Amino acid sequence: MKRKGIIFLLVVTCFAIKSFSQPRPNIVFIVSDDQRMEGTIHHLGGKEVITPNLDALAKSGTAFMNAYIMGGISGAVCAPSRNMFLTGRNIFSIGGGEGVDIPKGNTTIGEALKQNGYFTYGIGKWHQNYSAFYDTFMDGAAIFWGGMAHDPYNWKMQFYDRREPVMNNRHHTEVFGETAVNFIKNYNKPEPFFLYVSFMSPHDPRITPPQFKAMYDSSKIELPRNFLPKHPFDNGELIIRDEQLAATPRVPQEIKNHIRDYYAMMTHLDVQVGNIINALKEKGQLENTIIIYAGDNGLALGKHGLMGKQNVYEHSIKVPLIFSGPGIKSNTRSSGFVYLIDIFPTICNLIGIPVPATVQGQTVLGKNSKSREATIHIYKDFQKAVHKGHYKLIEYNVKGQRNTQLFNLAKDPYEIHNLAVIKKYDKKLREMRGLLDAEIRKVKGGN
């Protein structure tokens, strides 16, 4: 009996040592604001933009080349988009008035991690309700309540333990980045941490320290291949704020200037991403940290004659999504279709915790992961789209006026040539219309 007891004790001790030496990884979730997939990360095809730190992050992990938002139910598309990836719920079931508020009962990713032994900390933009922030995070700093800062150098910062704001005259990108670095450097709790860093770049107003703007010459920036002076028909949202940031008809040089400023904001943001990664490295935690980087929605900036994100073209619904860290393949590009709502269950899968019953996304990395055959997208109640294989259908119904677009994205990734007006594509058009109705019913059925 003594010998058996000693053996049992040794087994338990070895298991404990193994468990201690292989703790659950920390999680750093970095979110950018208004960053489209196309052209914004050099390593992933953005030949004009300078992003060495995001390039290194993409090389160290898995980049999803077809990551999408499901769309928007308000002009501030980032509000429902963030609601969706924070809760893992689809666009028809997030609730909360145009997607801003997260109702009680819709478990957030931070709540799930808190329940499984993580210390949760929030920094930066929070476009949802106050109560959801405090349900999600145990602490936080440099918090911005709301959608956008009208002046990056003059904005109201709030604290976790009180709601009275203070004015800050430093660029919000630098404040958020430095706050994240300080958190990592000073963290000494025994439990792993979930650090959420929500930047407001490259959202307008696109103002950066002058050295970043000086890195780009707008006269050498290429005009988008799908540039148009104006959109060919009323898509239902041509006079919203975003669309009034440039003259209509669009002026080529003005669009180039906007793109230059957009790239400058990306390079400015990239420096802060690098600082966060270096802080993890200096703390000895980089190898034990999962880093997720995602954009909340895209932006047109002259494409199709548009400026904003209030549409369902690829430039406005396709966003960057990168996972890097332990157990994640490096220097990998995944071509499968995923939604941002898949981030939540994927994190749960990677760290081995249950996925809450309220989550409707699916895991896209690790055991039993899979991508999607089709994606659907909506903007309010007058734009709907479905994408499967090479084909994408967009249907518009604006004040009783219908317009239809059908694109073969393999041959026409910039959505220039509308196949819906060509008779030989009538069969494909009927097929895609049937698919759109079926996919919307299926997603609504997941409520």
C-alpha positions as CSV (number, residue, x, y, z in Angstrom):
1,M,0.0,0.0,0.0
2,K,2.9,2.3,0.8
3,R,4.5,1.7,-2.6
4,K,1.1,2.3,-4.4
5,G,0.7,5.5,-2.4
6,I,4.1,6.8,-3.4
7,I,3.5,6.0,-7.1
8,F,0.1,7.8,-6.9
9,L,1.8,10.8,-5.3
10,L,4.5,10.8,-8.0
11,V,1.9,10.7,-10.8
12,V,-0.1,13.5,-9.2
13,T,3.1,15.6,-8.7
14,C,4.2,15.0,-12.3
15,F,0.8,16.0,-13.6
16,A,0.8,19.1,-11.5
17,I,4.3,20.1,-12.7
18,K,3.2,19.5,-16.3
19,S,0.1,21.6,-15.8
20,F,2.1,24.4,-14.2
21,S,4.7,24.4,-16.9
22,Q,2.0,24.6,-19.6
23,P,-0.5,27.2,-18.4
24,R,-3.4,28.4,-20.5
25,P,-2.1,31.1,-22.9
26,N,-2.7,34.8,-22.5
27,I,-4.9,36.4,-25.2
28,V,-4.4,39.8,-26.8
29,F,-7.2,40.8,-29.1
30,I,-6.3,43.9,-31.2
31,V,-9.0,45.6,-33.2
32,S,-8.6,48.3,-35.8
33,D,-11.4,50.7,-36.9
34,D,-12.4,51.0,-40.6
35,Q,-9.6,48.8,-41.9
36,R,-10.4,47.0,-45.1
37,M,-8.5,43.8,-46.1
38,E,-7.4,45.0,-49.5
39,G,-4.2,47.0,-49.5
40,T,-3.7,47.6,-45.8
41,I,-1.1,45.0,-44.8
42,H,2.0,44.9,-47.0
43,H,2.6,41.1,-46.5
44,L,-1.0,40.3,-47.5
45,G,-0.9,42.2,-50.7
46,G,-0.8,45.9,-49.8
47,K,2.1,46.8,-52.0
48,E,1.9,50.6,-51.2
49,V,1.4,50.5,-47.4
50,I,4.2,50.2,-44.9
51,T,3.4,47.8,-42.0
52,P,6.5,45.8,-40.9
53,N,5.0,44.7,-37.6
54,L,1.7,43.5,-39.0
55,D,3.7,41.8,-41.7
56,A,5.7,40.0,-39.0
57,L,2.5,39.1,-37.2
58,A,0.9,37.6,-40.3
59,K,4.1,35.6,-41.0
60,S,4.1,34.2,-37.5
61,G,0.5,33.0,-37.7
62,T,-2.5,32.2,-39.9
63,A,-4.1,35.0,-42.0
64,F,-7.7,34.6,-43.2
65,M,-7.9,36.0,-46.7
66,N,-11.7,35.7,-46.8
67,A,-12.8,37.1,-43.4
68,Y,-16.1,39.0,-43.5
69,I,-18.4,41.0,-41.5
70,M,-22.1,40.2,-41.9
71,G,-23.0,43.8,-42.6
72,G,-24.6,46.6,-40.8
73,I,-28.0,47.6,-39.5
74,S,-27.0,51.3,-38.9
75,G,-24.8,53.8,-40.6
76,A,-22.2,53.3,-37.9
77,V,-21.4,49.8,-39.2
78,C,-18.7,49.3,-36.6
79,A,-21.3,49.2,-33.7
80,P,-23.2,46.0,-34.9
81,S,-19.9,44.5,-36.2
82,R,-18.3,44.8,-32.8
83,N,-21.4,43.5,-31.1
84,M,-21.3,40.5,-33.3
85,F,-17.7,39.5,-32.7
86,L,-17.9,40.3,-29.0
87,T,-20.9,38.0,-28.6
88,G,-20.4,35.6,-31.5
89,R,-24.0,36.2,-32.5
90,N,-25.3,36.9,-36.0
91,I,-26.6,40.1,-37.4
92,F,-30.3,39.1,-36.9
93,S,-29.9,38.2,-33.3
94,I,-27.6,40.7,-31.6
95,G,-30.5,43.0,-30.5
96,G,-29.8,46.2,-28.7
97,G,-31.1,49.0,-30.9
98,E,-29.2,49.0,-34.2
99,G,-26.6,46.7,-32.8
100,V,-25.2,49.1,-30.2
101,D,-26.3,47.6,-26.9
102,I,-25.4,44.1,-25.9
103,P,-28.5,42.7,-24.1
104,K,-28.0,40.8,-20.8
105,G,-27.9,37.2,-21.6
106,N,-25.8,37.5,-24.7
107,T,-22.5,36.3,-23.2
108,T,-19.5,38.3,-24.3
109,I,-16.0,36.8,-24.9
110,G,-14.7,38.6,-21.8
111,E,-17.5,37.1,-19.7
112,A,-16.7,33.6,-20.9
113,L,-13.0,34.0,-20.2
114,K,-13.6,35.5,-16.8
115,Q,-15.7,32.4,-15.9
116,N,-12.7,30.3,-16.9
117,G,-10.0,31.9,-14.9
118,Y,-8.8,34.8,-17.0
119,F,-8.2,38.3,-15.9
120,T,-9.9,40.6,-18.5
121,Y,-8.7,44.1,-19.3
122,G,-10.2,46.6,-21.8
123,I,-8.5,49.5,-23.5
124,G,-9.7,51.9,-26.2
125,K,-12.9,52.3,-28.1
126,W,-16.1,50.8,-26.7
127,H,-19.1,51.3,-29.0
128,Q,-21.5,49.3,-26.9
129,N,-23.4,50.0,-23.7
130,Y,-21.7,50.8,-20.3
131,S,-23.1,47.7,-18.5
132,A,-21.7,45.3,-21.2
133,F,-18.2,46.8,-20.7
134,Y,-18.3,46.1,-17.0
135,D,-19.7,42.7,-17.5
136,T,-16.9,42.0,-20.0
137,F,-13.8,43.4,-18.2
138,M,-12.5,43.3,-14.7
139,D,-10.5,46.4,-15.2
140,G,-9.4,48.8,-17.9
141,A,-7.9,52.1,-18.8
142,A,-7.8,54.8,-21.6
143,I,-11.4,54.0,-22.4
144,F,-13.3,55.9,-25.2
145,W,-17.0,55.6,-25.0
146,G,-18.6,56.0,-28.4
147,G,-18.0,55.7,-32.1
148,M,-15.3,58.2,-33.2
149,A,-13.1,61.0,-31.9
150,H,-13.6,64.1,-34.0
151,D,-10.0,65.2,-33.2
152,P,-7.3,62.5,-32.5
153,Y,-5.4,65.0,-30.4
154,N,-8.4,66.3,-28.4
155,W,-10.6,63.5,-27.1
156,K,-12.3,62.4,-23.9
157,M,-10.7,59.5,-22.1
158,Q,-12.4,57.7,-19.3
159,F,-11.4,55.4,-16.5
160,Y,-12.7,52.0,-15.4
161,D,-13.6,53.1,-11.9
162,R,-15.4,56.3,-12.8
163,R,-17.3,57.7,-15.7
164,E,-16.2,61.3,-15.5
165,P,-14.1,61.9,-18.6
166,V,-10.8,63.8,-18.9
167,M,-9.6,65.6,-22.0
168,N,-6.5,64.1,-23.6
169,N,-4.3,66.0,-26.0
170,R,-2.1,63.1,-27.1
171,H,-3.0,61.0,-30.2
172,H,-5.4,58.2,-29.3
173,T,-3.4,55.6,-31.2
174,E,-0.3,56.3,-29.1
175,V,-2.3,56.5,-25.8
176,F,-4.0,53.1,-26.4
177,G,-0.8,51.5,-27.5
178,E,1.2,52.8,-24.5
179,T,-1.6,51.8,-22.1
180,A,-1.4,48.2,-23.5
181,V,2.4,48.1,-23.2
182,N,2.2,49.3,-19.6
183,F,-0.5,46.7,-18.7
184,I,1.8,43.9,-20.0
185,K,4.9,45.2,-18.3
186,N,3.2,45.5,-14.9
187,Y,1.0,42.5,-15.0
188,N,1.9,40.1,-12.1
189,K,-1.2,38.2,-11.4
190,P,-1.1,34.3,-11.4
191,E,-4.0,33.9,-13.8
192,P,-3.6,34.4,-17.6
193,F,-4.9,37.6,-19.0
194,F,-7.3,38.7,-21.8
195,L,-6.2,42.1,-23.1
196,Y,-8.6,43.8,-25.5
197,V,-7.0,46.8,-27.3
198,S,-9.5,48.6,-29.5
199,F,-7.9,51.3,-31.7
200,M,-9.8,54.0,-33.5
201,S,-7.4,54.0,-36.5
202,P,-7.5,54.2,-39.5
203,H,-11.0,55.8,-39.0
204,D,-11.3,59.5,-40.0
205,P,-10.3,62.1,-39.3
206,R,-7.1,60.7,-40.7
207,I,-4.6,62.8,-38.8
208,T,-1.2,61.5,-37.8
209,P,2.1,62.9,-36.6
210,P,3.7,64.5,-39.7
211,Q,6.5,62.0,-40.1
212,F,4.0,59.3,-41.1
213,K,2.2,61.4,-43.7
214,A,5.7,62.3,-45.1
215,M,6.3,58.5,-45.8
216,Y,3.8,58.6,-48.7
217,D,3.7,60.7,-51.9
218,S,0.0,60.9,-53.0
219,S,1.0,61.6,-56.6
220,K,2.5,58.1,-56.7
221,I,-0.4,56.3,-55.1
222,E,-2.5,54.3,-57.6
223,L,-6.1,55.2,-58.1
224,P,-8.3,52.1,-57.3
225,R,-9.0,49.9,-60.3
226,N,-12.7,50.2,-59.5
227,F,-12.6,54.0,-59.0
228,L,-15.7,55.8,-60.3
229,P,-16.7,59.5,-60.2
230,K,-20.0,58.5,-58.6
231,H,-22.0,55.3,-57.9
232,P,-24.0,54.3,-61.0
233,F,-27.4,54.2,-59.1
234,D,-28.9,55.1,-55.7
235,N,-27.8,52.4,-53.3
236,G,-29.9,54.0,-50.5
237,E,-27.1,55.6,-48.6
238,L,-25.4,58.2,-50.9
239,I,-25.7,61.2,-48.6
240,I,-24.6,59.8,-45.3
241,R,-21.7,61.5,-43.4
242,D,-19.0,59.1,-44.8
243,E,-20.0,59.9,-48.4
244,Q,-19.7,63.6,-47.8
245,L,-16.0,63.4,-46.8
246,A,-15.0,64.0,-50.5
247,A,-16.5,65.9,-53.4
248,T,-19.0,64.3,-55.7
249,P,-18.2,63.6,-58.5
250,R,-15.0,62.2,-57.0
251,V,-11.8,63.9,-57.9
252,P,-8.9,61.5,-58.6
253,Q,-6.3,63.5,-56.7
254,E,-8.5,64.1,-53.7
255,I,-9.1,60.3,-53.5
256,K,-5.3,59.7,-53.7
257,N,-4.9,62.2,-50.8
258,H,-7.4,60.3,-48.7
259,I,-5.7,57.0,-49.5
260,R,-2.3,58.5,-48.5
261,D,-3.7,59.6,-45.1
262,Y,-5.3,56.2,-44.7
263,Y,-2.0,54.5,-45.2
264,A,-0.2,57.0,-42.9
265,M,-2.7,56.0,-40.1
266,M,-2.0,52.3,-40.8
267,T,1.7,52.8,-40.4
268,H,1.2,54.8,-37.3
269,L,-1.0,52.0,-35.9
270,D,1.5,49.4,-37.0
271,V,4.2,51.0,-34.7
272,Q,1.9,50.5,-31.7
273,V,1.2,46.9,-32.7
274,G,4.9,46.4,-32.8
275,N,5.3,47.9,-29.3
276,I,2.7,45.6,-27.9
277,I,4.4,42.5,-29.4
278,N,7.8,43.7,-28.1
279,A,6.3,44.2,-24.6
280,L,5.2,40.6,-24.6
281,K,8.6,39.5,-25.8
282,E,10.4,41.4,-23.1
283,K,8.0,40.0,-20.5
284,G,8.8,36.5,-21.7
285,Q,5.2,36.0,-22.6
286,L,5.1,36.1,-26.4
287,E,5.4,32.3,-26.8
288,N,2.5,31.9,-24.4
289,T,0.2,34.4,-25.9
290,I,-2.5,34.1,-28.6
291,I,-2.7,37.3,-30.6
292,I,-5.8,38.1,-32.7
293,Y,-5.8,41.0,-35.0
294,A,-9.0,42.1,-36.8
295,G,-10.6,45.0,-38.5
296,D,-14.2,45.8,-37.6
297,N,-15.3,46.8,-41.2
298,G,-13.8,48.0,-44.5
299,L,-14.1,51.3,-46.4
300,A,-14.5,52.4,-50.0
301,L,-12.3,55.5,-50.4
302,G,-13.2,56.1,-54.0
303,K,-14.0,52.5,-55.0
304,H,-17.3,52.3,-56.9
305,G,-17.6,56.1,-56.4
306,L,-18.2,55.6,-52.7
307,M,-16.2,56.7,-49.6
308,G,-17.7,54.8,-46.7
309,K,-18.7,51.4,-45.4
310,Q,-22.4,51.6,-45.9
311,N,-22.5,49.0,-48.6
312,V,-21.9,45.3,-49.2
313,Y,-19.1,45.5,-51.8
314,E,-15.9,43.5,-50.9
315,H,-14.0,46.6,-49.9
316,S,-16.5,47.3,-47.1
317,I,-17.3,43.8,-45.8
318,K,-13.9,42.0,-46.2
319,V,-11.5,42.7,-43.3
320,P,-8.1,41.5,-42.0
321,L,-8.1,38.6,-39.5
322,I,-4.9,37.1,-38.2
323,F,-4.4,34.5,-35.4
324,S,-0.9,34.0,-34.1
325,G,0.4,32.0,-31.1
326,P,0.8,28.6,-29.6
327,G,-0.8,25.8,-31.6
328,I,-1.4,28.0,-34.6
329,K,0.2,27.4,-37.9
330,S,2.8,30.0,-38.9
331,N,3.1,31.7,-42.3
332,T,-0.2,30.3,-43.4
333,R,-3.0,31.9,-45.5
334,S,-6.5,30.4,-45.2
335,S,-8.8,30.9,-48.2
336,G,-11.9,29.6,-46.5
337,F,-14.9,31.9,-45.8
338,V,-15.2,33.0,-42.2
339,Y,-17.2,35.6,-40.3
340,L,-15.9,37.7,-37.5
341,I,-18.5,36.0,-35.2
342,D,-16.2,32.9,-35.5
343,I,-13.4,34.6,-33.5
344,F,-15.2,33.9,-30.1
345,P,-15.7,30.1,-30.5
346,T,-12.3,29.8,-32.1
347,I,-10.6,31.3,-29.0
348,C,-12.6,28.9,-26.8
349,N,-11.5,26.0,-29.0
350,L,-7.9,27.0,-28.9
351,I,-7.7,27.2,-25.1
352,G,-10.0,24.3,-24.4
353,I,-13.0,26.0,-22.7
354,P,-16.7,25.4,-23.4
355,V,-18.4,27.6,-26.0
356,P,-21.3,29.4,-24.4
357,A,-24.8,28.3,-25.7
358,T,-25.5,31.9,-26.9
359,V,-22.7,31.8,-29.4
360,Q,-23.7,31.2,-33.1
361,G,-20.3,31.3,-34.8
362,Q,-18.2,28.3,-35.5
363,T,-14.6,27.4,-34.8
364,V,-12.2,28.0,-37.7
365,L,-8.9,26.9,-36.1
366,G,-7.9,23.8,-34.1
367,K,-9.9,20.6,-33.6
368,N,-13.1,20.2,-35.6
369,S,-12.6,23.5,-37.3
370,K,-14.2,24.3,-40.7
371,S,-14.9,27.2,-43.0
372,R,-18.2,28.2,-44.6
373,E,-19.6,27.4,-48.1
374,A,-21.4,30.7,-48.4
375,T,-21.7,34.0,-46.6
376,I,-24.6,36.5,-46.5
377,H,-24.4,40.3,-46.0
378,I,-27.0,43.0,-45.4
379,Y,-27.0,46.7,-45.1
380,K,-30.1,47.9,-43.3
381,D,-33.2,46.6,-45.2
382,F,-32.3,47.7,-48.7
383,Q,-29.0,45.9,-49.6
384,K,-28.6,42.1,-49.5
385,A,-25.7,39.9,-50.8
386,V,-24.7,36.3,-50.9
387,H,-21.3,34.9,-51.8
388,K,-20.6,31.3,-52.8
389,G,-17.7,29.9,-54.7
390,H,-16.6,32.4,-57.4
391,Y,-20.0,34.2,-57.5
392,K,-21.5,37.0,-55.6
393,L,-25.0,38.5,-55.9
394,I,-26.1,41.9,-54.6
395,E,-29.7,42.9,-54.6
396,Y,-30.9,46.5,-53.9
397,N,-34.4,47.7,-53.2
398,V,-34.3,51.5,-52.6
399,K,-37.7,53.3,-52.5
400,G,-39.2,50.6,-54.7
401,Q,-36.4,50.8,-57.3
402,R,-34.6,47.5,-57.7
403,N,-31.1,46.9,-58.9
404,T,-29.2,43.7,-59.2
405,Q,-25.4,42.9,-59.5
406,L,-23.8,39.6,-60.2
407,F,-20.0,39.2,-60.1
408,N,-17.5,36.4,-60.7
409,L,-15.0,37.3,-58.1
410,A,-12.4,34.9,-59.4
411,K,-12.2,36.8,-62.7
412,D,-13.4,40.2,-61.4
413,P,-12.3,40.7,-57.8
414,Y,-12.9,44.4,-58.0
415,E,-16.6,43.9,-58.8
416,I,-16.6,45.9,-62.1
417,H,-18.4,43.7,-64.6
418,N,-22.1,43.2,-63.8
419,L,-23.1,39.8,-65.1
420,A,-26.7,40.2,-64.1
421,V,-27.4,42.1,-67.4
422,I,-26.0,39.3,-69.6
423,K,-28.7,36.8,-70.6
424,K,-26.4,33.7,-70.5
425,Y,-26.1,34.2,-66.7
426,D,-29.9,34.1,-66.1
427,K,-29.6,30.5,-64.7
428,K,-26.8,31.5,-62.4
429,L,-28.8,34.6,-61.3
430,R,-31.8,32.5,-60.4
431,E,-29.6,30.1,-58.5
432,M,-28.0,32.8,-56.5
433,R,-31.3,34.5,-55.7
434,G,-32.6,31.2,-54.4
435,L,-29.4,30.8,-52.3
436,L,-29.7,34.3,-50.9
437,D,-33.2,33.6,-49.6
438,A,-32.2,30.2,-48.3
439,E,-29.1,31.5,-46.5
440,I,-31.0,34.4,-44.9
441,R,-33.7,32.0,-43.6
442,K,-30.9,29.7,-42.3
443,V,-29.2,32.5,-40.4
444,K,-32.4,33.9,-39.0
445,G,-33.3,30.3,-37.9
446,G,-30.2,30.4,-35.7
447,N,-31.7,33.1,-33.4
